[in-house]
Amino acid sequence: MTQTDVAKAIYGSAAYPGQVARVCAELLEEGLIQRHGRGGPADPFVYFWRLRHQVCDGAGQERPAL
């Protein structure tokens, strides 16, 4: 995804250019997205959502009905 795609995924069509860089910087800092590329026309930044894995020991939880 491009920076614009990330902002539109969060804010919809109401996203504006000023939000784009700020949102991506915050998500990168929080570890929610990854950035690939060097930036610029030849190798633009491309963003990917990071998968987060949570460890659960199952204590106090019931097995969901399948």
MMTF fields as JSON, N, C-alpha, C and O atoms, coordinates in Angstrom:
{
  "mmtfVersion": "1.0.0",
  "mmtfProducer": "UNKNOWN",
  "numBonds": 263,
  "numAtoms": 264,
  "numGroups": 66,
  "numChains": 1,
  "numModels": 1,
  "chainsPerModel": [1],
  "groupsPerChain": [66],
  "chainIdList": ["A"],
  "bondAtomList": [4, 2, 8, 6, 12, 10, 16, 14, 20, 18, 24, 22, 28, 26, 32, 30, 36, 34, 40, 38, 44, 42, 48, 46, 52, 50, 56, 54, 60, 58, 64, 62, 68, 66, 72, 70, 76, 74, 80, 78, 84, 82, 88, 86, 92, 90, 96, 94, 100, 98, 104, 102, 108, 106, 112, 110, 116, 114, 120, 118, 124, 122, 128, 126, 132, 130, 136, 134, 140, 138, 144, 142, 148, 146, 152, 150, 156, 154, 160, 158, 164, 162, 168, 166, 172, 170, 176, 174, 180, 178, 184, 182, 188, 186, 192, 190, 196, 194, 200, 198, 204, 202, 208, 206, 212, 210, 216, 214, 220, 218, 224, 222, 228, 226, 232, 230, 236, 234, 240, 238, 244, 242, 248, 246, 252, 250, 256, 254, 260, 258],
  "bondOrderList": [1, 1, 1, 1, 1, 1, 1, 1, 1, 1, 1, 1, 1, 1, 1, 1, 1, 1, 1, 1, 1, 1, 1, 1, 1, 1, 1, 1, 1, 1, 1, 1, 1, 1, 1, 1, 1, 1, 1, 1, 1, 1, 1, 1, 1, 1, 1, 1, 1, 1, 1, 1, 1, 1, 1, 1, 1, 1, 1, 1, 1, 1, 1, 1, 1],
  "groupList": [{"groupName": "MET", "atomNameList": ["N", "CA", "C", "O"], "elementList": ["N", "C", "C", "O"], "formalChargeList": [0, 0, 0, 0], "bondAtomList": [1, 0, 2, 1, 3, 2], "bondOrderList": [1, 1, 2], "singleLetterCode": "M", "chemCompType": "L-PEPTIDE LINKING"}, {"groupName": "THR", "atomNameList": ["N", "CA", "C", "O"], "elementList": ["N", "C", "C", "O"], "formalChargeList": [0, 0, 0, 0], "bondAtomList": [1, 0, 2, 1, 3, 2], "bondOrderList": [1, 1, 2], "singleLetterCode": "T", "chemCompType": "L-PEPTIDE LINKING"}, {"groupName": "GLN", "atomNameList": ["N", "CA", "C", "O"], "elementList": ["N", "C", "C", "O"], "formalChargeList": [0, 0, 0, 0], "bondAtomList": [1, 0, 2, 1, 3, 2], "bondOrderList": [1, 1, 2], "singleLetterCode": "Q", "chemCompType": "L-PEPTIDE LINKING"}, {"groupName": "ASP", "atomNameList": ["N", "CA", "C", "O"], "elementList": ["N", "C", "C", "O"], "formalChargeList": [0, 0, 0, 0], "bondAtomList": [1, 0, 2, 1, 3, 2], "bondOrderList": [1, 1, 2], "singleLetterCode": "D", "chemCompType": "L-PEPTIDE LINKING"}, {"groupName": "VAL", "atomNameList": ["N", "CA", "C", "O"], "elementList": ["N", "C", "C", "O"], "formalChargeList": [0, 0, 0, 0], "bondAtomList": [1, 0, 2, 1, 3, 2], "bondOrderList": [1, 1, 2], "singleLetterCode": "V", "chemCompType": "L-PEPTIDE LINKING"}, {"groupName": "ALA", "atomNameList": ["N", "CA", "C", "O"], "elementList": ["N", "C", "C", "O"], "formalChargeList": [0, 0, 0, 0], "bondAtomList": [1, 0, 2, 1, 3, 2], "bondOrderList": [1, 1, 2], "singleLetterCode": "A", "chemCompType": "L-PEPTIDE LINKING"}, {"groupName": "LYS", "atomNameList": ["N", "CA", "C", "O"], "elementList": ["N", "C", "C", "O"], "formalChargeList": [0, 0, 0, 0], "bondAtomList": [1, 0, 2, 1, 3, 2], "bondOrderList": [1, 1, 2], "singleLetterCode": "K", "chemCompType": "L-PEPTIDE LINKING"}, {"groupName": "ILE", "atomNameList": ["N", "CA", "C", "O"], "elementList": ["N", "C", "C", "O"], "formalChargeList": [0, 0, 0, 0], "bondAtomList": [1, 0, 2, 1, 3, 2], "bondOrderList": [1, 1, 2], "singleLetterCode": "I", "chemCompType": "L-PEPTIDE LINKING"}, {"groupName": "TYR", "atomNameList": ["N", "CA", "C", "O"], "elementList": ["N", "C", "C", "O"], "formalChargeList": [0, 0, 0, 0], "bondAtomList": [1, 0, 2, 1, 3, 2], "bondOrderList": [1, 1, 2], "singleLetterCode": "Y", "chemCompType": "L-PEPTIDE LINKING"}, {"groupName": "GLY", "atomNameList": ["N", "CA", "C", "O"], "elementList": ["N", "C", "C", "O"], "formalChargeList": [0, 0, 0, 0], "bondAtomList": [1, 0, 2, 1, 3, 2], "bondOrderList": [1, 1, 2], "singleLetterCode": "G", "chemCompType": "PEPTIDE LINKING"}, {"groupName": "SER", "atomNameList": ["N", "CA", "C", "O"], "elementList": ["N", "C", "C", "O"], "formalChargeList": [0, 0, 0, 0], "bondAtomList": [1, 0, 2, 1, 3, 2], "bondOrderList": [1, 1, 2], "singleLetterCode": "S", "chemCompType": "L-PEPTIDE LINKING"}, {"groupName": "PRO", "atomNameList": ["N", "CA", "C", "O"], "elementList": ["N", "C", "C", "O"], "formalChargeList": [0, 0, 0, 0], "bondAtomList": [1, 0, 2, 1, 3, 2], "bondOrderList": [1, 1, 2], "singleLetterCode": "P", "chemCompType": "L-PEPTIDE LINKING"}, {"groupName": "ARG", "atomNameList": ["N", "CA", "C", "O"], "elementList": ["N", "C", "C", "O"], "formalChargeList": [0, 0, 0, 0], "bondAtomList": [1, 0, 2, 1, 3, 2], "bondOrderList": [1, 1, 2], "singleLetterCode": "R", "chemCompType": "L-PEPTIDE LINKING"}, {"groupName": "CYS", "atomNameList": ["N", "CA", "C", "O"], "elementList": ["N", "C", "C", "O"], "formalChargeList": [0, 0, 0, 0], "bondAtomList": [1, 0, 2, 1, 3, 2], "bondOrderList": [1, 1, 2], "singleLetterCode": "C", "chemCompType": "L-PEPTIDE LINKING"}, {"groupName": "GLU", "atomNameList": ["N", "CA", "C", "O"], "elementList": ["N", "C", "C", "O"], "formalChargeList": [0, 0, 0, 0], "bondAtomList": [1, 0, 2, 1, 3, 2], "bondOrderList": [1, 1, 2], "singleLetterCode": "E", "chemCompType": "L-PEPTIDE LINKING"}, {"groupName": "LEU", "atomNameList": ["N", "CA", "C", "O"], "elementList": ["N", "C", "C", "O"], "formalChargeList": [0, 0, 0, 0], "bondAtomList": [1, 0, 2, 1, 3, 2], "bondOrderList": [1, 1, 2], "singleLetterCode": "L", "chemCompType": "L-PEPTIDE LINKING"}, {"groupName": "HIS", "atomNameList": ["N", "CA", "C", "O"], "elementList": ["N", "C", "C", "O"], "formalChargeList": [0, 0, 0, 0], "bondAtomList": [1, 0, 2, 1, 3, 2], "bondOrderList": [1, 1, 2], "singleLetterCode": "H", "chemCompType": "L-PEPTIDE LINKING"}, {"groupName": "PHE", "atomNameList": ["N", "CA", "C", "O"], "elementList": ["N", "C", "C", "O"], "formalChargeList": [0, 0, 0, 0], "bondAtomList": [1, 0, 2, 1, 3, 2], "bondOrderList": [1, 1, 2], "singleLetterCode": "F", "chemCompType": "L-PEPTIDE LINKING"}, {"groupName": "TRP", "atomNameList": ["N", "CA", "C", "O"], "elementList": ["N", "C", "C", "O"], "formalChargeList": [0, 0, 0, 0], "bondAtomList": [1, 0, 2, 1, 3, 2], "bondOrderList": [1, 1, 2], "singleLetterCode": "W", "chemCompType": "L-PEPTIDE LINKING"}],
  "groupTypeList": [0, 1, 2, 1, 3, 4, 5, 6, 5, 7, 8, 9, 10, 5, 5, 8, 11, 9, 2, 4, 5, 12, 4, 13, 5, 14, 15, 15, 14, 14, 9, 15, 7, 2, 12, 16, 9, 12, 9, 9, 11, 5, 3, 11, 17, 4, 8, 17, 18, 12, 15, 12, 16, 2, 4, 13, 3, 9, 5, 9, 2, 14, 12, 11, 5, 15],
  "groupIdList": [1, 2, 3, 4, 5, 6, 7, 8, 9, 10, 11, 12, 13, 14, 15, 16, 17, 18, 19, 20, 21, 22, 23, 24, 25, 26, 27, 28, 29, 30, 31, 32, 33, 34, 35, 36, 37, 38, 39, 40, 41, 42, 43, 44, 45, 46, 47, 48, 49, 50, 51, 52, 53, 54, 55, 56, 57, 58, 59, 60, 61, 62, 63, 64, 65, 66],
  "secStructList": [7, 7, 2, 2, 2, 2, 2, 2, 2, 2, 2, 4, 4, 4, 7, 7, 2, 2, 2, 2, 2, 2, 2, 2, 2, 2, 2, 2, 2, 2, 6, 1, 3, 3, 3, 3, 1, 7, 1, 1, 1, 1, 1, 7, 7, 3, 3, 3, 3, 7, 7, 7, 7, 7, 7, 7, 7, 7, 6, 6, 7, 7, 7, 7, 7, 7],
  "xCoordList": [0.838, 0.0, 0.882, 1.994, 0.375, 1.072, 0.662, -0.238, 1.321, 0.933, -0.527, -1.252, -0.959, -2.349, -3.296, -4.349, -2.927, -3.767, -3.929, -5.021, -2.834, -2.893, -3.846, -4.705, -3.693, -4.551, -6.012, -6.901, -6.271, -7.648, -8.249, -9.456, -7.42, -7.924, -8.396, -9.297, -7.796, -8.156, -9.249, -10.221, -9.089, -9.99, -10.984, -11.85, -10.864, -11.75, -11.358, -10.218, -12.297, -12.002, -11.763, -11.377, -11.991, -11.76, -10.282, -9.926, -9.423, -7.995, -7.422, -7.776, -6.545, -5.908, -4.395, -3.917, -3.632, -2.179, -1.456, -0.51, -1.856, -1.181, -1.293, -0.389, -2.39, -2.576, -1.684, -1.227, -1.447, -0.815, 0.533, 0.734, 1.46, 2.796, 2.74, 3.446, 1.899, 1.795, 1.265, 1.799, 0.219, -0.374, 0.635, 0.786, 1.317, 2.299, 3.441, 3.901, 3.9, 4.975, 4.531, 5.296, 3.3, 2.791, 2.649, 3.023, 2.115, 1.934, 3.275, 3.414, 4.264, 5.612, 6.199, 6.761, 6.068, 6.61, 5.953, 6.61, 4.668, 3.942, 4.158, 3.725, 4.826, 5.099, 3.904, 3.867, 2.923, 1.728, 1.875, 1.165, 2.803, 3.068, 4.565, 5.362, 4.935, 6.323, 6.448, 5.486, 7.633, 7.869, 9.012, 10.062, 8.797, 9.83, 10.052, 9.158, 11.215, 11.555, 12.439, 12.565, 13.05, 13.956, 13.303, 13.889, 12.122, 11.46, 11.877, 12.965, 11.055, 11.362, 10.713, 10.205, 10.729, 10.027, 10.555, 9.773, 11.854, 12.427, 12.143, 12.021, 12.038, 11.818, 10.938, 11.42, 9.652, 8.781, 8.564, 8.698, 8.225, 7.876, 6.598, 5.652, 6.581, 5.389, 5.193, 6.154, 3.955, 3.65, 2.854, 2.031, 3.103, 2.415, 1.967, 2.712, 0.756, 0.289, 1.099, 1.31, 1.552, 2.28, 1.271, 0.273, 1.537, 0.707, 1.215, 2.416, 0.304, 0.682, 0.171, -0.985, 1.025, 0.652, 0.596, 1.541, -0.495, -0.614, -0.537, -1.129, 0.189, 0.32, -0.774, -0.936, -1.508, -2.594, -2.425, -2.282, -2.445, -2.3, -3.646, -3.711, -4.732, -6.06, -6.678, -7.783, -6.019, -6.546, -7.842, -7.901, -8.854, -10.121, -10.957, -11.966, -10.552, -11.314, -11.942, -11.35, -13.127, -13.787, -13.446, -13.16, -13.475, -13.23, -14.449, -15.576, -14.234, -15.378, -16.077, -15.43, -17.388, -18.161, -17.904, -18.062, -17.521, -17.251, -18.351, -18.292],
  "yCoordList": [-1.176, 0.0, 1.238, 1.229, 2.28, 3.562, 4.311, 3.876, 5.438, 6.247, 6.655, 6.631, 7.024, 7.43, 6.278, 6.475, 5.062, 3.883, 3.654, 3.336, 3.817, 3.619, 4.631, 4.265, 5.896, 6.933, 6.718, 6.898, 6.339, 6.104, 4.883, 4.841, 3.885, 2.709, 3.091, 2.456, 4.12, 4.559, 5.628, 5.542, 6.63, 7.778, 7.789, 8.661, 6.839, 6.838, 7.947, 8.411, 8.361, 9.373, 10.752, 11.682, 10.891, 12.172, 12.399, 13.459, 11.433, 11.582, 12.731, 12.901, 13.51, 14.604, 14.47, 13.809, 15.095, 14.889, 15.093, 14.359, 16.05, 16.286, 15.115, 14.884, 14.37, 13.206, 12.045, 11.263, 11.945, 10.758, 10.473, 9.386, 11.417, 11.187, 10.997, 10.148, 11.785, 11.678, 10.316, 9.687, 9.858, 8.558, 7.436, 6.547, 7.477, 6.425, 6.441, 5.384, 7.623, 7.719, 7.138, 6.423, 7.438, 6.908, 5.394, 4.703, 4.874, 3.423, 2.696, 1.607, 3.294, 2.709, 2.672, 1.659, 3.77, 3.851, 2.828, 2.257, 2.606, 1.638, 0.197, -0.738, 0.016, -1.33, -1.992, -3.215, -1.195, -1.766, -1.958, -2.764, -1.211, -1.375, -1.487, -1.109, -2.013, -2.086, -1.228, -1.074, -0.667, 0.123, -0.492, -0.816, -0.647, -1.135, -0.078, 0.72, -0.068, 0.902, 1.996, 2.163, 2.738, 3.818, 5.194, 6.193, 5.247, 6.529, 7.092, 6.783, 7.889, 8.471, 7.692, 6.591, 8.254, 7.655, 6.274, 5.421, 6.044, 4.764, 3.624, 2.472, 3.935, 2.916, 3.508, 3.764, 3.728, 4.396, 3.557, 2.334, 4.245, 3.543, 2.751, 3.241, 1.536, 0.691, 0.18, -0.217, 0.19, -0.158, -1.45, -1.729, -2.228, -3.492, -3.532, -3.131, -4.012, -4.204, -5.332, -6.357, -5.169, -6.23, -7.116, -6.639, -8.381, -9.316, -9.357, -9.484, -9.251, -9.295, -10.594, -10.97, -11.255, -12.507, -12.283, -11.762, -12.671, -12.562, -13.955, -14.902, -14.066, -15.341, -15.416, -14.504, -16.484, -16.668, -18.05, -19.047, -18.093, -19.393, -20.073, -21.203, -19.385, -19.985, -19.938, -20.447, -19.357, -19.325, -18.519, -17.378, -19.125, -18.445, -18.279, -17.575, -18.915, -18.787, -20.108, -21.172, -20.033, -21.229, -21.456, -20.511, -22.687, -23.013, -22.589, -22.947, -21.824, -21.372, -22.539, -23.505, -22.454, -23.482, -23.349, -22.267, -24.407, -24.369, -25.018, -25.077],
  "zCoordList": [0.0, 0.0, 0.0, 0.528, -0.59, -0.548, 0.713, 1.431, 0.984, 2.145, 2.037, 3.031, 0.855, 0.657, 0.943, 1.548, 0.508, 0.769, 2.273, 2.747, 3.017, 4.471, 5.102, 5.903, 4.741, 5.314, 4.928, 5.76, 3.681, 3.25, 3.935, 4.172, 4.258, 4.974, 6.37, 6.918, 6.945, 8.289, 8.265, 9.015, 7.407, 7.396, 6.233, 6.167, 5.328, 4.159, 3.198, 3.2, 2.393, 1.379, 1.987, 1.279, 3.294, 3.963, 4.286, 4.801, 3.995, 4.282, 3.457, 2.291, 4.058, 3.332, 3.473, 4.395, 2.561, 2.509, 3.828, 4.113, 4.638, 5.909, 6.863, 7.667, 6.788, 7.659, 7.235, 8.069, 5.954, 5.394, 6.03, 6.572, 5.979, 6.527, 8.033, 8.577, 8.719, 10.177, 10.585, 11.499, 9.916, 10.244, 10.009, 10.848, 8.881, 8.597, 9.603, 10.033, 9.98, 10.973, 12.31, 12.956, 12.734, 13.997, 13.945, 14.893, 12.849, 12.72, 12.667, 13.224, 11.999, 11.973, 13.378, 13.795, 14.1, 15.459, 16.386, 17.256, 16.194, 17.02, 16.57, 17.244, 15.437, 14.94, 14.275, 14.143, 13.853, 13.231, 11.722, 11.121, 11.113, 9.688, 9.475, 10.334, 8.315, 7.879, 6.634, 5.881, 6.414, 5.205, 4.422, 4.977, 3.137, 2.227, 1.156, 0.875, 0.568, -0.468, 0.098, 1.312, -0.818, -0.417, -0.516, -0.098, -1.055, -1.272, -2.618, -3.105, -3.212, -4.513, -5.642, -5.431, -6.825, -7.97, -8.381, -8.804, -8.266, -8.707, -7.734, -8.15, -6.445, -5.418, -4.317, -3.214, -4.606, -3.637, -2.382, -2.401, -1.291, -0.071, -0.301, -0.918, 0.197, 0.161, 1.583, 2.243, 2.051, 3.433, 3.497, 2.624, 4.526, 4.769, 6.215, 7.109, 6.453, 7.83, 8.442, 7.795, 9.658, 10.366, 11.066, 11.606, 11.051, 11.787, 13.218, 13.461, 14.147, 15.555, 16.145, 15.951, 16.849, 17.486, 18.99, 19.583, 19.593, 21.032, 21.624, 21.105, 22.702, 23.39, 24.434, 25.246, 24.412, 25.374, 25.991, 25.284, 27.306, 27.96, 28.146, 28.628, 27.763, 27.85, 29.23, 29.418, 30.182, 31.551, 31.602, 31.145, 32.157, 32.355, 31.096, 31.113, 30.008, 28.774, 28.389, 28.576, 27.858, 27.383, 25.93, 25.195, 25.523, 24.127, 23.318, 23.662, 22.237, 21.444, 20.769, 20.363, 20.649, 19.95, 18.461, 17.897, 17.839, 16.396, 15.624, 14.395]
}
